[in-house]
Amino acid sequence: MTGAGIAAVAVLTLLLFGTGFLLGRTARPVRTSDVGTPVEHATFETLHTASLAAPPLRAGLTEESARRSARRLRSLLGTDALCLTDRDRVLVWDGEGDHHGKDVMHQVRELLASGRDTAFHSDCGDLDCPLRWAVAVPLTVDHRVHGTLVAYAPRESAVLARAAGEVARWVCVQLELAELDRSRTQLIEAEIKALRAQISPHFIFNSLAAIASFVRTDPEQARELLLEFADFTRYSFRRHGEFTTLADELHSIDQYLALVRARFGERLSVTLQVAPEVLPVSLPFLCLQPLVENAVKHGLEGAVRRSRITISALDAGAEAEVVVEDDGTGMEPERLRQILRGEGGPSTGIGLLNVDERLRQVYGDDYGLVIETGVGAGMKITLRLPKYRAGVHGS
């Protein structure tokens, strides 16, 4: 649970502990084996229930998330019934008196327009129905009302009204996190699409031309290169997984280099040094490939007749250290700083900047690219990858 979510629950706890008594409910009896005062026990129960309600809401306000969280939200409030709606319909009714559900959207119509809490009598005329009063609270994200939380009780209760407001605000925190998750996912997808778009059409054309040149002279070589090309493009354009493993990324790079060597022959020499123990390490998808493409580009551009590229992935304790180095033309350090600030212009590509930003986003600012270069001095790019980081799992 986030800091904001915990703060909201902390504010709730005493309100909710009191709500149970005011509504004629009592907290679950404390066993003799339980440790702490009744208030401490109620605090634990509230935090535990809130933590169970949070995961479904992180998917956004949907019929499924409402159904999975409603019972626990009603438990937090200790009320007879609870209803969650979006702007158009009732998503879920939990508790007694579900026949009241047909009137809910009419009763919250003004709330959806104004965004202000509202309370109303809900007497249906059935003497056996316990629902006589309700309080409705908007679920607001980014100043827009997405739906409502409606709590029902046998009688008016100022404490329930306040508690419902706090629970609704806690729900809004989870919905805001869901929005952030969606935005982050969309950003990552856009970044990967940009990297895929950077795979040069010239590279694809030249690879196919190189393969075609072997069809008559060396059919077996042409067949092997065609398989390498198919596997490389399949990996680069796969549709699932934000993360991959170092083993899979290096395998794709090996396929890429096989296609490059088919074109440039002895002009390109590649050395790989890989420690087997780092192969399972997870990393963001398409993180190394742009660095190797950069090394090939700068290693073979201009009047350079031969280029040597070294790729190493070595064990460094709690981290894996990956280095991509070429002996090509290099560049002015100030020019490199402009690229990493996003000021390089469209002709420079987005590979280095994209990789640097994604590494920092996933691992923190201490894990950006370290680049050493100079005019005529080649380029050395180093990145460190934690062997384990929560939420980072290759697929």
C-alpha positions in Angstrom: 0.0 0.0 0.0 1.3 3.5 -0.8 2.1 6.2 1.8 -1.0 8.1 0.8 -3.1 4.9 1.2 -1.7 4.1 4.6 -2.3 7.7 5.7 -5.9 7.5 4.6 -6.4 4.2 6.4 -4.8 5.6 9.6 -7.3 8.4 9.6 -10.1 5.9 9.0 -9.3 3.5 11.8 -10.7 5.3 14.8 -13.7 6.5 12.8 -14.4 3.0 11.7 -13.8 1.5 15.2 -16.5 3.9 16.5 -18.8 3.4 13.5 -19.3 -0.3 14.4 -20.7 0.6 17.9 -22.9 3.5 16.6 -24.5 1.2 14.0 -25.1 -1.5 16.6 -22.1 -3.7 15.5 -19.3 -4.8 17.7 -15.7 -5.6 16.7 -14.7 -9.3 16.5 -13.9 -10.5 20.0 -10.2 -10.3 20.8 -8.8 -13.8 21.6 -6.7 -14.2 24.7 -3.7 -15.0 22.4 -4.1 -11.6 20.6 -1.6 -8.9 21.7 -2.5 -5.3 22.1 -5.4 -3.1 23.1 -8.8 -3.2 21.4 -7.9 -0.1 19.4 -4.6 -1.6 18.3 -6.4 -4.7 17.3 -9.0 -2.7 15.3 -6.2 -0.8 13.6 -4.6 -4.0 12.5 -8.0 -5.4 11.2 -8.6 -2.2 9.3 -5.2 -2.2 7.7 -5.5 -5.8 6.8 -8.9 -5.5 5.2 -7.8 -2.4 3.3 -4.7 -4.2 2.0 -7.0 -7.0 0.7 -9.3 -4.5 -1.0 -6.5 -2.6 -2.7 -5.3 -5.0 -5.4 -8.6 -5.2 -7.3 -9.0 -1.5 -7.4 -5.5 -1.1 -8.9 -7.2 -2.4 -12.1 -9.4 0.7 -12.2 -13.1 1.1 -11.5 -14.7 -1.8 -13.4 -17.5 -4.3 -12.7 -14.9 -6.9 -11.8 -12.8 -4.7 -9.5 -16.0 -3.4 -7.8 -17.3 -7.0 -7.2 -14.0 -8.2 -5.8 -13.5 -5.2 -3.4 -17.1 -4.3 -2.3 -17.4 -6.8 0.5 -14.2 -5.7 2.1 -15.1 -2.0 1.7 -18.4 -2.8 3.4 -16.5 -4.6 6.2 -14.4 -1.4 6.7 -17.6 0.6 7.2 -19.5 -2.0 9.2 -22.7 -1.1 7.4 -25.6 -3.1 6.1 -25.1 -2.6 2.4 -22.7 -0.9 0.1 -23.0 0.1 -3.6 -20.4 1.1 -6.1 -21.3 2.8 -9.4 -19.6 4.3 -12.3 -21.1 7.3 -14.1 -23.7 5.2 -15.9 -24.7 2.1 -13.9 -24.5 0.2 -10.7 -21.4 -1.9 -10.7 -22.0 -4.0 -7.6 -24.4 -4.2 -4.6 -23.1 -5.9 -1.5 -25.3 -6.6 1.5 -29.0 -6.6 2.2 -31.8 -4.8 0.4 -30.5 -5.2 -3.2 -33.9 -4.1 -4.5 -32.8 -0.5 -3.6 -30.3 -0.8 -6.5 -32.8 0.2 -9.1 -33.1 3.7 -7.6 -29.4 4.4 -7.0 -28.5 6.1 -10.3 -31.4 8.5 -9.9 -30.4 9.3 -6.3 -26.7 10.0 -7.2 -27.5 12.0 -10.4 -26.8 15.4 -8.8 -23.7 14.1 -7.1 -22.2 12.9 -10.4 -22.7 16.4 -11.8 -21.6 18.4 -8.7 -19.0 16.1 -7.1 -20.4 16.8 -3.7 -21.3 14.2 -1.0 -25.0 13.7 -0.6 -27.2 11.9 2.0 -30.8 10.7 1.4 -33.6 8.6 3.0 -34.0 5.2 1.3 -37.2 3.9 3.0 -38.7 1.4 0.5 -41.9 0.8 2.5 -40.8 -2.7 3.5 -41.0 -2.9 7.4 -38.5 -5.7 7.4 -35.9 -3.9 5.3 -33.1 -2.5 7.5 -32.1 0.2 5.0 -33.5 3.6 5.9 -30.7 6.0 5.2 -27.7 6.3 2.8 -24.7 8.5 2.2 -23.1 8.8 -1.3 -19.6 10.0 -1.9 -18.0 10.7 -5.3 -15.0 8.7 -6.5 -12.8 11.4 -8.1 -9.6 11.1 -10.1 -7.9 14.1 -11.6 -10.8 16.4 -10.7 -13.3 14.1 -12.6 -16.0 12.1 -11.0 -15.7 8.5 -12.1 -18.4 7.0 -10.0 -19.8 6.8 -6.4 -19.6 4.9 -3.2 -23.0 4.6 -1.4 -23.2 3.2 2.1 -26.6 2.2 3.6 -27.6 2.1 7.3 -30.8 1.7 9.5 -30.6 5.4 10.6 -28.7 8.6 10.0 -25.1 8.6 11.3 -22.6 11.5 11.2 -19.8 9.0 11.9 -20.8 6.8 9.0 -20.9 9.9 6.7 -17.4 10.8 7.7 -16.1 7.2 7.5 -17.7 6.8 4.1 -15.9 9.9 2.9 -12.5 8.6 4.2 -13.1 5.2 2.6 -14.0 6.8 -0.7 -10.9 9.0 -0.6 -8.8 5.8 0.0 -10.5 4.2 -3.0 -9.7 7.3 -5.0 -6.0 6.8 -4.1 -6.1 3.3 -5.5 -7.8 4.5 -8.7 -5.2 7.2 -9.1 -2.5 4.5 -8.8 -4.4 2.5 -11.5 -4.3 5.6 -13.8 -0.6 5.9 -13.1 0.0 2.2 -13.9 -1.9 2.6 -17.2 0.1 5.8 -18.1 3.3 4.1 -17.3 2.4 1.0 -19.4 1.4 3.2 -22.3 4.7 5.1 -22.0 6.7 2.0 -22.0 4.8 0.6 -25.0 5.5 3.9 -26.8 9.2 3.7 -25.9 9.5 0.2 -27.2 7.5 1.1 -30.4 10.0 3.9 -30.9 12.9 1.5 -30.5 11.3 -0.9 -33.0 10.8 2.0 -35.4 14.5 2.8 -35.1 15.5 -0.7 -36.4 16.6 0.8 -39.7 14.7 -0.2 -42.9 18.2 0.0 -44.5 19.4 -2.7 -42.1 16.4 -4.9 -43.0 17.0 -4.3 -46.8 20.7 -4.9 -46.5 20.2 -8.0 -44.5 17.9 -9.5 -47.1 20.2 -8.4 -49.8 23.1 -10.1 -48.1 21.0 -13.3 -47.7 20.1 -13.1 -51.4 23.7 -12.9 -52.4 24.4 -16.3 -50.8 21.4 -18.1 -52.4 23.4 -19.2 -55.4 26.9 -19.4 -54.0 26.2 -20.9 -50.6 22.6 -22.0 -50.1 23.2 -23.4 -46.7 24.6 -20.1 -45.4 21.6 -18.3 -47.0 19.3 -20.7 -45.1 21.0 -20.1 -41.8 21.0 -16.3 -42.2 17.3 -16.4 -43.1 16.6 -18.3 -39.9 18.7 -15.8 -37.9 16.8 -12.9 -39.6 13.4 -14.5 -38.7 14.3 -15.1 -35.1 15.8 -11.6 -34.7 12.7 -9.9 -36.1 10.4 -12.2 -34.1 12.1 -11.2 -30.8 12.3 -7.5 -31.6 8.7 -7.3 -32.5 7.2 -9.6 -29.8 4.1 -8.2 -28.2 4.4 -9.4 -24.6 6.7 -8.7 -21.7 8.1 -5.4 -20.4 11.3 -7.3 -19.3 13.5 -10.0 -20.7 16.5 -12.0 -19.6 20.1 -11.2 -20.3 20.4 -14.6 -22.1 17.5 -13.7 -24.5 18.8 -10.2 -25.2 22.3 -11.5 -25.9 20.9 -14.3 -28.1 19.1 -11.6 -30.2 22.2 -9.5 -30.4 24.2 -12.6 -31.6 21.6 -13.0 -34.4 21.8 -9.3 -35.3 25.6 -9.5 -35.5 25.5 -12.6 -37.7 23.5 -10.5 -40.2 25.8 -7.6 -39.9 28.9 -9.8 -40.4 27.2 -11.4 -43.5 27.3 -7.9 -45.0 30.6 -6.5 -43.8 32.7 -9.7 -43.6 36.1 -9.2 -42.2 35.6 -5.5 -41.7 33.8 -6.3 -38.4 35.3 -8.3 -35.6 33.2 -9.0 -32.5 34.4 -10.5 -29.1 31.9 -11.7 -26.5 32.7 -12.4 -22.9 29.8 -13.6 -20.9 29.8 -15.1 -17.4 27.1 -17.9 -17.3 25.9 -16.9 -13.8 24.6 -13.6 -15.1 22.5 -15.1 -18.0 19.3 -15.3 -15.9 19.4 -11.7 -14.8 16.3 -9.7 -15.9 16.4 -6.3 -17.6 14.1 -4.0 -19.6 13.3 -5.4 -23.0 15.4 -4.1 -25.9 18.0 -2.4 -23.6 21.2 -3.9 -25.0 20.4 -4.1 -28.6 20.3 -0.3 -29.3 23.8 -0.1 -27.6 25.2 -2.7 -30.0 23.6 -1.1 -33.0 25.2 2.2 -31.9 28.6 0.4 -31.7 28.2 -1.0 -35.2 27.1 2.3 -36.6 30.0 4.3 -35.1 32.4 1.5 -35.5 32.0 1.3 -39.3 31.0 4.8 -40.4 33.2 7.2 -42.3 36.5 6.0 -43.6 37.0 3.3 -40.9 38.2 0.2 -42.7 38.0 -2.3 -39.8 36.2 -2.2 -36.5 36.4 -4.2 -33.3 33.4 -4.5 -31.0 33.7 -6.1 -27.5 30.6 -7.1 -25.5 31.0 -8.3 -22.0 28.5 -9.3 -19.3 30.3 -10.1 -16.1 29.5 -11.0 -12.5 29.9 -8.0 -10.1 28.6 -9.4 -6.8 25.0 -8.3 -6.4 25.0 -6.9 -9.9 25.8 -7.8 -13.5 28.1 -5.4 -15.3 27.5 -5.1 -19.1 30.0 -3.3 -21.3 29.7 -2.5 -25.0 32.8 -1.0 -26.5 33.9 -0.1 -30.1 37.1 1.4 -31.5 35.2 3.6 -34.1 34.9 7.3 -34.6 33.5 8.3 -31.2 32.0 11.7 -30.7 32.5 15.0 -28.8 31.5 14.6 -25.1 29.3 17.7 -25.4 27.5 16.2 -28.3 26.9 13.1 -26.2 25.5 15.2 -23.3 23.1 16.9 -25.8 21.8 13.5 -26.9 21.3 12.3 -23.3 19.4 15.5 -22.6 17.1 14.8 -25.5 18.6 17.7 -27.6 20.3 15.6 -30.2 17.7 16.2 -32.9 15.8 13.7 -34.9 18.8 12.5 -37.0 20.6 11.1 -33.9 18.0 8.5 -33.2 16.6 7.8 -29.7 18.5 4.6 -28.7 20.9 5.9 -26.1 18.5 8.3 -24.5 15.7 5.7 -24.5 17.8 3.1 -22.8 19.3 5.6 -20.2 15.8 6.8 -19.3 14.3 3.3 -19.0 17.2 2.1 -16.8 16.8 5.0 -14.4 13.0 4.6 -14.4 13.3 0.9 -13.4 16.3 0.9 -11.1 16.8 4.5 -10.0 19.2 7.3 -11.0 22.3 5.4 -9.9 21.7 2.9 -12.8 21.9 5.1 -15.9 24.4 4.6 -18.7 28.0 5.4 -18.1 29.6 6.5 -21.5 33.2 7.2 -22.2 34.0 8.7 -25.6 36.0 11.2 -27.6 36.6 12.1 -31.2 38.5 9.3 -32.8 38.6 7.4 -29.5 35.7 5.0 -29.9 33.0 4.6 -27.3 32.6 2.5 -24.2 29.1 2.1 -22.7 28.7 0.5 -19.3 25.5 -0.4 -17.5 24.9 -2.2 -14.2 21.9 -4.4 -13.6 20.8 -5.6 -10.1 20.6 -9.4 -10.1 17.3 -9.0 -8.3 14.8 -6.2 -8.2 11.2 -6.5 -7.1 8.8 -6.4 -10.0 11.6 -7.0 -12.6 11.1 -10.5 -14.1 12.1 -11.6 -17.5 9.5 -13.4 -19.7 
